[in-house]
C-alpha cells in the first residue's frame, strides 16, 4: 500500500515481475492529490510491479506459494539489503527442500 515508498525503487531500471525484462519506466507515477498510476511493461503489456499496492501479508503468501513474481519484486524492485537477501534465500532453499522431501515420502 505504498507505505514502503522509501524502500521502493521508483526510478528507472526496475524489472517487470511478469516477464522478467528490465523496464526503462518508473514503477509508478504519482499525481497531485495522492493519485498513483502503476506503469505497464512495454513487452508484455502487464503492470510492471503489482506488489507495490499489496499488503505484506499477501506478498508473504505469494512467496510461500513459490510465485516467481513475488521473488522478482523482493529481489529487484523492493531494494532489499544483501545481508537480508542471503538470509531470505537460505530460508527459501530450506522450504523448497522440505517440500521436495514431503513429495518424495508421500
Backbone atoms as SQL, in Angstrom:
CREATE TABLE atoms (id INTEGER PRIMARY KEY, chain TEXT, resi INTEGER, resn TEXT, atom TEXT, x REAL, y REAL, z REAL);
INSERT INTO atoms VALUES
  (1, 'A', 1, 'UNK', 'N', 0.806, -1.187, 0.000),
  (2, 'A', 1, 'UNK', 'CA', 0.000, 0.000, 0.000),
  (3, 'A', 1, 'UNK', 'C', 0.848, 1.249, 0.000),
  (4, 'A', 2, 'UNK', 'N', 1.982, 1.179, -0.604),
  (5, 'A', 2, 'UNK', 'CA', 2.873, 2.305, -0.782),
  (6, 'A', 2, 'UNK', 'C', 3.381, 2.908, 0.513),
  (7, 'A', 3, 'UNK', 'N', 3.261, 2.195, 1.629),
  (8, 'A', 3, 'UNK', 'CA', 3.876, 2.651, 2.867),
  (9, 'A', 3, 'UNK', 'C', 5.374, 2.462, 2.785),
  (10, 'A', 4, 'UNK', 'N', 5.791, 1.534, 1.948),
  (11, 'A', 4, 'UNK', 'CA', 7.200, 1.240, 1.822),
  (12, 'A', 4, 'UNK', 'C', 7.825, 2.041, 0.694),
  (13, 'A', 5, 'UNK', 'N', 7.332, 3.226, 0.427),
  (14, 'A', 5, 'UNK', 'CA', 7.821, 4.018, -0.687),
  (15, 'A', 5, 'UNK', 'C', 9.288, 4.406, -0.521),
  (16, 'A', 6, 'UNK', 'N', 9.783, 4.460, 0.701),
  (17, 'A', 6, 'UNK', 'CA', 11.190, 4.775, 0.901),
  (18, 'A', 6, 'UNK', 'C', 12.068, 3.645, 0.405),
  (19, 'A', 7, 'UNK', 'N', 11.614, 2.394, 0.586),
  (20, 'A', 7, 'UNK', 'CA', 12.418, 1.267, 0.148),
  (21, 'A', 7, 'UNK', 'C', 12.243, 0.979, -1.332),
  (22, 'A', 8, 'UNK', 'N', 11.106, 1.321, -1.897),
  (23, 'A', 8, 'UNK', 'CA', 10.834, 1.005, -3.285),
  (24, 'A', 8, 'UNK', 'C', 11.688, 1.837, -4.212),
  (25, 'A', 9, 'UNK', 'N', 12.132, 1.202, -5.226),
  (26, 'A', 9, 'UNK', 'CA', 12.891, 1.904, -6.238),
  (27, 'A', 9, 'UNK', 'C', 11.912, 2.455, -7.258),
  (28, 'A', 10, 'UNK', 'N', 11.619, 3.721, -7.168),
  (29, 'A', 10, 'UNK', 'CA', 10.702, 4.356, -8.106),
  (30, 'A', 10, 'UNK', 'C', 11.437, 4.855, -9.342),
  (31, 'A', 11, 'UNK', 'N', 12.711, 4.635, -9.390),
  (32, 'A', 11, 'UNK', 'CA', 13.496, 5.138, -10.506),
  (33, 'A', 11, 'UNK', 'C', 13.462, 4.161, -11.670),
  (34, 'A', 12, 'UNK', 'N', 13.982, 4.619, -12.791),
  (35, 'A', 12, 'UNK', 'CA', 14.027, 3.774, -13.977),
  (36, 'A', 12, 'UNK', 'C', 14.996, 2.618, -13.737),
  (37, 'A', 13, 'UNK', 'N', 14.790, 1.540, -14.468),
  (38, 'A', 13, 'UNK', 'CA', 15.668, 0.395, -14.349),
  (39, 'A', 13, 'UNK', 'C', 15.100, -0.706, -13.491),
  (40, 'A', 14, 'UNK', 'N', 13.818, -0.706, -13.269),
  (41, 'A', 14, 'UNK', 'CA', 13.195, -1.774, -12.495),
  (42, 'A', 14, 'UNK', 'C', 12.933, -2.974, -13.402),
  (43, 'A', 15, 'UNK', 'N', 12.526, -4.077, -12.792),
  (44, 'A', 15, 'UNK', 'CA', 12.264, -5.322, -13.511),
  (45, 'A', 15, 'UNK', 'C', 10.759, -5.567, -13.555),
  (46, 'A', 16, 'UNK', 'N', 10.256, -5.975, -14.715),
  (47, 'A', 16, 'UNK', 'CA', 8.853, -6.376, -14.806),
  (48, 'A', 16, 'UNK', 'C', 8.713, -7.727, -14.109),
  (49, 'A', 17, 'UNK', 'N', 7.809, -7.834, -13.157),
  (50, 'A', 17, 'UNK', 'CA', 7.696, -9.081, -12.408),
  (51, 'A', 17, 'UNK', 'C', 6.996, -10.174, -13.212),
  (52, 'A', 18, 'UNK', 'N', 6.327, -9.823, -14.289),
  (53, 'A', 18, 'UNK', 'CA', 5.622, -10.812, -15.104),
  (54, 'A', 18, 'UNK', 'C', 6.536, -11.480, -16.122),
  (55, 'A', 19, 'UNK', 'N', 7.272, -10.679, -16.891),
  (56, 'A', 19, 'UNK', 'CA', 8.106, -11.257, -17.955),
  (57, 'A', 19, 'UNK', 'C', 9.588, -11.267, -17.615),
  (58, 'A', 20, 'UNK', 'N', 10.008, -10.530, -16.582),
  (59, 'A', 20, 'UNK', 'CA', 11.403, -10.527, -16.161),
  (60, 'A', 20, 'UNK', 'C', 12.298, -9.592, -16.940),
  (61, 'A', 21, 'UNK', 'N', 11.750, -8.826, -17.851),
  (62, 'A', 21, 'UNK', 'CA', 12.556, -7.898, -18.641),
  (63, 'A', 21, 'UNK', 'C', 12.773, -6.598, -17.880),
  (64, 'A', 22, 'UNK', 'N', 13.923, -5.997, -18.127),
  (65, 'A', 22, 'UNK', 'CA', 14.222, -4.712, -17.489),
  (66, 'A', 22, 'UNK', 'C', 13.358, -3.645, -18.141),
  (67, 'A', 23, 'UNK', 'N', 12.719, -2.861, -17.307),
  (68, 'A', 23, 'UNK', 'CA', 11.838, -1.808, -17.781),
  (69, 'A', 23, 'UNK', 'C', 12.535, -0.469, -17.635),
  (70, 'A', 24, 'UNK', 'N', 12.395, 0.372, -18.631),
  (71, 'A', 24, 'UNK', 'CA', 13.014, 1.695, -18.564),
  (72, 'A', 24, 'UNK', 'C', 12.083, 2.698, -17.896),
  (73, 'A', 25, 'UNK', 'N', 10.878, 2.262, -17.565),
  (74, 'A', 25, 'UNK', 'CA', 9.903, 3.149, -16.941),
  (75, 'A', 25, 'UNK', 'C', 10.034, 3.108, -15.420),
  (76, 'A', 26, 'UNK', 'N', 9.391, 4.060, -14.784),
  (77, 'A', 26, 'UNK', 'CA', 9.279, 4.032, -13.342),
  (78, 'A', 26, 'UNK', 'C', 8.233, 2.988, -12.969),
  (79, 'A', 27, 'UNK', 'N', 8.271, 2.532, -11.713),
  (80, 'A', 27, 'UNK', 'CA', 7.289, 1.557, -11.256),
  (81, 'A', 27, 'UNK', 'C', 5.900, 2.168, -11.181),
  (82, 'A', 28, 'UNK', 'N', 5.847, 3.431, -10.805),
  (83, 'A', 28, 'UNK', 'CA', 4.564, 4.127, -10.706),
  (84, 'A', 28, 'UNK', 'C', 4.782, 5.617, -10.877),
  (85, 'A', 29, 'UNK', 'N', 3.689, 6.314, -11.168),
  (86, 'A', 29, 'UNK', 'CA', 3.710, 7.774, -11.249),
  (87, 'A', 29, 'UNK', 'C', 2.787, 8.322, -10.180),
  (88, 'A', 30, 'UNK', 'N', 3.251, 9.361, -9.540),
  (89, 'A', 30, 'UNK', 'CA', 2.447, 9.993, -8.504),
  (90, 'A', 30, 'UNK', 'C', 1.908, 11.311, -9.039),
  (91, 'A', 31, 'UNK', 'N', 0.600, 11.475, -8.935),
  (92, 'A', 31, 'UNK', 'CA', -0.051, 12.698, -9.374),
  (93, 'A', 31, 'UNK', 'C', -0.507, 13.484, -8.155),
  (94, 'A', 32, 'UNK', 'N', -0.961, 14.698, -8.390),
  (95, 'A', 32, 'UNK', 'CA', -1.425, 15.521, -7.279),
  (96, 'A', 32, 'UNK', 'C', -2.659, 14.900, -6.640),
  (97, 'A', 33, 'UNK', 'N', -2.806, 15.113, -5.375),
  (98, 'A', 33, 'UNK', 'CA', -3.941, 14.556, -4.648),
  (99, 'A', 33, 'UNK', 'C', -3.712, 13.124, -4.198),
  (100, 'A', 34, 'UNK', 'N', -2.476, 12.637, -4.279),
  (101, 'A', 34, 'UNK', 'CA', -2.171, 11.283, -3.824),
  (102, 'A', 34, 'UNK', 'C', -2.592, 10.184, -4.785),
  (103, 'A', 35, 'UNK', 'N', -2.876, 10.539, -6.030),
  (104, 'A', 35, 'UNK', 'CA', -3.277, 9.549, -7.024),
  (105, 'A', 35, 'UNK', 'C', -2.025, 8.897, -7.597),
  (106, 'A', 36, 'UNK', 'N', -2.057, 7.577, -7.661),
  (107, 'A', 36, 'UNK', 'CA', -0.901, 6.816, -8.140),
  (108, 'A', 36, 'UNK', 'C', -1.338, 5.948, -9.307),
  (109, 'A', 37, 'UNK', 'N', -0.532, 5.941, -10.371),
  (110, 'A', 37, 'UNK', 'CA', -0.806, 5.101, -11.530),
  (111, 'A', 37, 'UNK', 'C', 0.378, 4.169, -11.737),
  (112, 'A', 38, 'UNK', 'N', 0.101, 2.864, -11.743),
  (113, 'A', 38, 'UNK', 'CA', 1.153, 1.878, -11.954),
  (114, 'A', 38, 'UNK', 'C', 1.529, 1.838, -13.432),
  (115, 'A', 39, 'UNK', 'N', 2.802, 1.652, -13.712),
  (116, 'A', 39, 'UNK', 'CA', 3.283, 1.613, -15.091),
  (117, 'A', 39, 'UNK', 'C', 3.057, 0.243, -15.700),
  (118, 'A', 40, 'UNK', 'N', 2.946, 0.223, -17.029),
  (119, 'A', 40, 'UNK', 'CA', 2.795, -1.030, -17.755),
  (120, 'A', 40, 'UNK', 'C', 4.085, -1.357, -18.478),
  (121, 'A', 41, 'UNK', 'N', 4.367, -2.643, -18.576),
  (122, 'A', 41, 'UNK', 'CA', 5.555, -3.125, -19.270),
  (123, 'A', 41, 'UNK', 'C', 5.319, -3.017, -20.779),
  (124, 'A', 42, 'UNK', 'N', 6.265, -2.452, -21.522),
  (125, 'A', 42, 'UNK', 'CA', 6.087, -2.361, -22.972),
  (126, 'A', 42, 'UNK', 'C', 6.187, -3.725, -23.662),
  (127, 'A', 43, 'UNK', 'N', 6.816, -4.708, -23.030),
  (128, 'A', 43, 'UNK', 'CA', 6.989, -6.025, -23.639),
  (129, 'A', 43, 'UNK', 'C', 5.749, -6.897, -23.498),
  (130, 'A', 44, 'UNK', 'N', 5.292, -7.104, -22.254),
  (131, 'A', 44, 'UNK', 'CA', 4.156, -7.997, -22.020),
  (132, 'A', 44, 'UNK', 'C', 2.837, -7.252, -21.812),
  (133, 'A', 45, 'UNK', 'N', 2.912, -5.936, -21.707),
  (134, 'A', 45, 'UNK', 'CA', 1.753, -5.055, -21.534),
  (135, 'A', 45, 'UNK', 'C', 0.945, -5.346, -20.264),
  (136, 'A', 46, 'UNK', 'N', 1.629, -5.847, -19.238),
  (137, 'A', 46, 'UNK', 'CA', 1.025, -6.033, -17.919),
  (138, 'A', 46, 'UNK', 'C', 1.635, -5.011, -16.971),
  (139, 'A', 47, 'UNK', 'N', 1.076, -4.905, -15.783),
  (140, 'A', 47, 'UNK', 'CA', 1.608, -3.973, -14.782),
  (141, 'A', 47, 'UNK', 'C', 3.019, -4.406, -14.416),
  (142, 'A', 48, 'UNK', 'N', 3.945, -3.447, -14.360),
  (143, 'A', 48, 'UNK', 'CA', 5.353, -3.755, -14.091),
  (144, 'A', 48, 'UNK', 'C', 5.520, -4.429, -12.734),
  (145, 'A', 49, 'UNK', 'N', 4.891, -3.898, -11.686),
  (146, 'A', 49, 'UNK', 'CA', 5.021, -4.477, -10.351),
  (147, 'A', 49, 'UNK', 'C', 3.728, -4.255, -9.561),
  (148, 'A', 50, 'UNK', 'N', 2.870, -5.257, -9.572),
  (149, 'A', 50, 'UNK', 'CA', 1.585, -5.141, -8.893),
  (150, 'A', 50, 'UNK', 'C', 1.717, -5.194, -7.378),
  (151, 'A', 51, 'UNK', 'N', 2.838, -5.690, -6.868),
  (152, 'A', 51, 'UNK', 'CA', 3.019, -5.840, -5.424),
  (153, 'A', 51, 'UNK', 'C', 3.236, -4.502, -4.710),
  (154, 'A', 52, 'UNK', 'N', 3.388, -3.428, -5.446),
  (155, 'A', 52, 'UNK', 'CA', 3.517, -2.117, -4.825),
  (156, 'A', 52, 'UNK', 'C', 2.262, -1.795, -4.030),
  (157, 'A', 53, 'UNK', 'N', 1.115, -2.199, -4.551),
  (158, 'A', 53, 'UNK', 'CA', -0.166, -1.900, -3.897),
  (159, 'A', 53, 'UNK', 'C', -0.568, -2.937, -2.850),
  (160, 'A', 54, 'UNK', 'N', 0.073, -4.090, -2.832),
  (161, 'A', 54, 'UNK', 'CA', -0.353, -5.191, -1.968),
  (162, 'A', 54, 'UNK', 'C', 0.192, -5.045, -0.557),
  (163, 'A', 55, 'UNK', 'N', -0.534, -5.600, 0.394),
  (164, 'A', 55, 'UNK', 'CA', -0.064, -5.677, 1.773),
  (165, 'A', 55, 'UNK', 'C', 1.062, -6.700, 1.871),
  (166, 'A', 56, 'UNK', 'N', 1.835, -6.595, 2.921),
  (167, 'A', 56, 'UNK', 'CA', 2.955, -7.512, 3.138),
  (168, 'A', 56, 'UNK', 'C', 2.462, -8.945, 3.346),
  (169, 'A', 57, 'UNK', 'N', 1.269, -9.111, 3.896),
  (170, 'A', 57, 'UNK', 'CA', 0.729, -10.450, 4.139),
  (171, 'A', 57, 'UNK', 'C', 0.468, -11.168, 2.820),
  (172, 'A', 58, 'UNK', 'N', -0.088, -10.462, 1.859),
  (173, 'A', 58, 'UNK', 'CA', -0.353, -11.069, 0.551),
  (174, 'A', 58, 'UNK', 'C', 0.958, -11.401, -0.145),
  (175, 'A', 59, 'UNK', 'N', 1.930, -10.516, -0.024),
  (176, 'A', 59, 'UNK', 'CA', 3.242, -10.792, -0.594),
  (177, 'A', 59, 'UNK', 'C', 3.866, -12.020, 0.050),
  (178, 'A', 60, 'UNK', 'N', 3.761, -12.139, 1.361),
  (179, 'A', 60, 'UNK', 'CA', 4.294, -13.305, 2.063),
  (180, 'A', 60, 'UNK', 'C', 3.607, -14.592, 1.610),
  (181, 'A', 61, 'UNK', 'N', 2.302, -14.541, 1.433),
  (182, 'A', 61, 'UNK', 'CA', 1.580, -15.725, 0.957),
  (183, 'A', 61, 'UNK', 'C', 2.042, -16.128, -0.435),
  (184, 'A', 62, 'UNK', 'N', 2.256, -15.162, -1.304),
  (185, 'A', 62, 'UNK', 'CA', 2.736, -15.467, -2.649),
  (186, 'A', 62, 'UNK', 'C', 4.158, -16.026, -2.619),
  (187, 'A', 63, 'UNK', 'N', 4.965, -15.553, -1.691),
  (188, 'A', 63, 'UNK', 'CA', 6.311, -16.108, -1.545),
  (189, 'A', 63, 'UNK', 'C', 6.227, -17.563, -1.086),
  (190, 'A', 64, 'UNK', 'N', 5.352, -17.833, -0.128),
  (191, 'A', 64, 'UNK', 'CA', 5.191, -19.204, 0.354),
  (192, 'A', 64, 'UNK', 'C', 4.604, -20.124, -0.712),
  (193, 'A', 65, 'UNK', 'N', 3.826, -19.556, -1.631),
  (194, 'A', 65, 'UNK', 'CA', 3.275, -20.334, -2.743),
  (195, 'A', 65, 'UNK', 'C', 4.262, -20.451, -3.909),
  (196, 'A', 66, 'UNK', 'N', 5.463, -19.924, -3.696),
  (197, 'A', 66, 'UNK', 'CA', 6.567, -20.011, -4.658),
  (198, 'A', 66, 'UNK', 'C', 6.235, -19.363, -5.994),
  (199, 'A', 67, 'UNK', 'N', 5.607, -18.205, -5.962),
  (200, 'A', 67, 'UNK', 'CA', 5.305, -17.461, -7.189),
  (201, 'A', 67, 'UNK', 'C', 6.506, -16.613, -7.565),
  (202, 'A', 68, 'UNK', 'N', 6.957, -16.800, -8.788),
  (203, 'A', 68, 'UNK', 'CA', 8.172, -16.130, -9.259),
  (204, 'A', 68, 'UNK', 'C', 8.030, -14.607, -9.241),
  (205, 'A', 69, 'UNK', 'N', 6.813, -14.111, -9.449),
  (206, 'A', 69, 'UNK', 'CA', 6.603, -12.668, -9.459),
  (207, 'A', 69, 'UNK', 'C', 6.923, -12.046, -8.098),
  (208, 'A', 70, 'UNK', 'N', 6.576, -12.737, -7.029),
  (209, 'A', 70, 'UNK', 'CA', 6.861, -12.199, -5.696),
  (210, 'A', 70, 'UNK', 'C', 8.365, -12.164, -5.419),
  (211, 'A', 71, 'UNK', 'N', 9.098, -13.155, -5.927),
  (212, 'A', 71, 'UNK', 'CA', 10.546, -13.152, -5.761),
  (213, 'A', 71, 'UNK', 'C', 11.186, -12.020, -6.548),
  (214, 'A', 72, 'UNK', 'N', 10.708, -11.806, -7.772),
  (215, 'A', 72, 'UNK', 'CA', 11.248, -10.716, -8.587),
  (216, 'A', 72, 'UNK', 'C', 11.005, -9.368, -7.913),
  (217, 'A', 73, 'UNK', 'N', 9.831, -9.220, -7.300),
  (218, 'A', 73, 'UNK', 'CA', 9.538, -7.973, -6.594),
  (219, 'A', 73, 'UNK', 'C', 10.516, -7.768, -5.440),
  (220, 'A', 74, 'UNK', 'N', 10.709, -8.794, -4.633),
  (221, 'A', 74, 'UNK', 'CA', 11.589, -8.657, -3.465),
  (222, 'A', 74, 'UNK', 'C', 13.041, -8.430, -3.844),
  (223, 'A', 75, 'UNK', 'N', 13.510, -9.156, -4.831),
  (224, 'A', 75, 'UNK', 'CA', 14.932, -9.096, -5.167),
  (225, 'A', 75, 'UNK', 'C', 15.282, -7.851, -5.971),
  (226, 'A', 76, 'UNK', 'N', 14.474, -7.520, -6.965),
  (227, 'A', 76, 'UNK', 'CA', 14.855, -6.445, -7.882),
  (228, 'A', 76, 'UNK', 'C', 14.182, -5.106, -7.598),
  (229, 'A', 77, 'UNK', 'N', 12.930, -5.097, -7.199),
  (230, 'A', 77, 'UNK', 'CA', 12.197, -3.839, -7.100),
  (231, 'A', 77, 'UNK', 'C', 12.016, -3.328, -5.679),
  (232, 'A', 78, 'UNK', 'N', 12.182, -4.154, -4.697),
  (233, 'A', 78, 'UNK', 'CA', 11.942, -3.738, -3.314),
  (234, 'A', 78, 'UNK', 'C', 13.141, -3.039, -2.702),
  (235, 'A', 79, 'UNK', 'N', 14.319, -3.347, -3.147),
  (236, 'A', 79, 'UNK', 'CA', 15.517, -2.722, -2.594),
  (237, 'A', 79, 'UNK', 'C', 15.967, -3.388, -1.310),
  (238, 'A', 80, 'UNK', 'N', 15.853, -4.709, -1.232),
  (239, 'A', 80, 'UNK', 'CA', 16.233, -5.448, -0.034),
  (240, 'A', 80, 'UNK', 'C', 17.758, -5.445, 0.102),
  (241, 'A', 81, 'UNK', 'N', 18.250, -5.368, 1.334),
  (242, 'A', 81, 'UNK', 'CA', 19.692, -5.351, 1.580),
  (243, 'A', 81, 'UNK', 'C', 20.286, -6.723, 1.289),
  (244, 'A', 82, 'UNK', 'N', 21.551, -6.753, 0.900),
  (245, 'A', 82, 'UNK', 'CA', 22.179, -8.008, 0.500),
  (246, 'A', 82, 'UNK', 'C', 22.286, -9.003, 1.653),
  (247, 'A', 83, 'UNK', 'N', 22.524, -8.542, 2.880),
  (248, 'A', 83, 'UNK', 'CA', 22.611, -9.471, 4.008),
  (249, 'A', 83, 'UNK', 'C', 21.246, -10.111, 4.274),
  (250, 'A', 84, 'UNK', 'N', 20.201, -9.319, 4.149),
  (251, 'A', 84, 'UNK', 'CA', 18.849, -9.844, 4.331),
  (252, 'A', 84, 'UNK', 'C', 18.485, -10.784, 3.185),
  (253, 'A', 85, 'UNK', 'N', 18.981, -10.484, 1.988),
  (254, 'A', 85, 'UNK', 'CA', 18.703, -11.331, 0.829),
  (255, 'A', 85, 'UNK', 'C', 19.300, -12.723, 1.012),
  (256, 'A', 86, 'UNK', 'N', 20.499, -12.806, 1.567),
  (257, 'A', 86, 'UNK', 'CA', 21.114, -14.110, 1.811),
  (258, 'A', 86, 'UNK', 'C', 20.308, -14.919, 2.825),
  (259, 'A', 87, 'UNK', 'N', 19.877, -14.279, 3.888),
  (260, 'A', 87, 'UNK', 'CA', 19.067, -14.974, 4.891),
  (261, 'A', 87, 'UNK', 'C', 17.750, -15.442, 4.284),
  (262, 'A', 88, 'UNK', 'N', 17.143, -14.593, 3.506),
  (263, 'A', 88, 'UNK', 'CA', 15.900, -14.924, 2.836),
  (264, 'A', 88, 'UNK', 'C', 16.097, -16.096, 1.873),
  (265, 'A', 89, 'UNK', 'N', 17.204, -16.100, 1.140),
  (266, 'A', 89, 'UNK', 'CA', 17.497, -17.183, 0.197),
  (267, 'A', 89, 'UNK', 'C', 17.678, -18.512, 0.913),
  (268, 'A', 90, 'UNK', 'N', 18.352, -18.511, 2.033),
  (269, 'A', 90, 'UNK', 'CA', 18.555, -19.750, 2.795),
  (270, 'A', 90, 'UNK', 'C', 17.228, -20.303, 3.283),
  (271, 'A', 91, 'UNK', 'N', 16.364, -19.444, 3.780),
  (272, 'A', 91, 'UNK', 'CA', 15.040, -19.891, 4.233),
  (273, 'A', 91, 'UNK', 'C', 14.254, -20.481, 3.073),
  (274, 'A', 92, 'UNK', 'N', 14.321, -19.854, 1.913),
  (275, 'A', 92, 'UNK', 'CA', 13.588, -20.360, 0.749),
  (276, 'A', 92, 'UNK', 'C', 14.125, -21.709, 0.272),
  (277, 'A', 93, 'UNK', 'N', 15.431, -21.865, 0.297),
  (278, 'A', 93, 'UNK', 'CA', 16.015, -23.149, -0.096),
  (279, 'A', 93, 'UNK', 'C', 15.599, -24.242, 0.883),
  (280, 'A', 94, 'UNK', 'N', 15.580, -23.933, 2.165),
  (281, 'A', 94, 'UNK', 'CA', 15.136, -24.912, 3.155),
  (282, 'A', 94, 'UNK', 'C', 13.660, -25.269, 2.969),
  (283, 'A', 95, 'UNK', 'N', 12.833, -24.285, 2.667),
  (284, 'A', 95, 'UNK', 'CA', 11.407, -24.555, 2.415),
  (285, 'A', 95, 'UNK', 'C', 11.231, -25.421, 1.177),
  (286, 'A', 96, 'UNK', 'N', 11.987, -25.123, 0.130),
  (287, 'A', 96, 'UNK', 'CA', 11.901, -25.914, -1.093),
  (288, 'A', 96, 'UNK', 'C', 12.375, -27.346, -0.846),
  (289, 'A', 97, 'UNK', 'N', 13.436, -27.517, -0.069),
  (290, 'A', 97, 'UNK', 'CA', 13.922, -28.860, 0.257),
  (291, 'A', 97, 'UNK', 'C', 12.884, -29.635, 1.071),
  (292, 'A', 98, 'UNK', 'N', 12.210, -28.958, 1.978),
  (293, 'A', 98, 'UNK', 'CA', 11.165, -29.603, 2.776),
  (294, 'A', 98, 'UNK', 'C', 10.000, -30.044, 1.894),
  (295, 'A', 99, 'UNK', 'N', 9.626, -29.204, 0.947),
  (296, 'A', 99, 'UNK', 'CA', 8.538, -29.572, 0.025),
  (297, 'A', 99, 'UNK', 'C', 8.927, -30.779, -0.810),
  (298, 'A', 100, 'UNK', 'N', 10.146, -30.804, -1.314),
  (299, 'A', 100, 'UNK', 'CA', 10.606, -31.957, -2.091),
  (300, 'A', 100, 'UNK', 'C', 10.652, -33.220, -1.233),
  (301, 'A', 101, 'UNK', 'N', 11.096, -33.081, 0.012),
  (302, 'A', 101, 'UNK', 'CA', 11.147, -34.223, 0.922),
  (303, 'A', 101, 'UNK', 'C', 9.740, -34.784, 1.177),
  (304, 'A', 102, 'UNK', 'N', 8.786, -33.898, 1.389),
  (305, 'A', 102, 'UNK', 'CA', 7.394, -34.330, 1.626),
  (306, 'A', 102, 'UNK', 'C', 6.800, -35.006, 0.400),
  (307, 'A', 103, 'UNK', 'N', 7.135, -34.516, -0.782),
  (308, 'A', 103, 'UNK', 'CA', 6.617, -35.140, -2.013),
  (309, 'A', 103, 'UNK', 'C', 7.218, -36.519, -2.234),
  (310, 'A', 104, 'UNK', 'N', 8.474, -36.700, -1.865),
  (311, 'A', 104, 'UNK', 'CA', 9.123, -37.990, -2.070),
  (312, 'A', 104, 'UNK', 'C', 8.576, -39.039, -1.106),
  (313, 'A', 105, 'UNK', 'N', 8.163, -38.635, 0.076),
  (314, 'A', 105, 'UNK', 'CA', 7.705, -39.580, 1.086),
  (315, 'A', 105, 'UNK', 'C', 6.191, -39.624, 1.226),
  (316, 'A', 106, 'UNK', 'N', 5.506, -39.036, 0.284),
  (317, 'A', 106, 'UNK', 'CA', 4.038, -39.044, 0.357),
  (318, 'A', 106, 'UNK', 'C', 3.439, -40.136, -0.504);
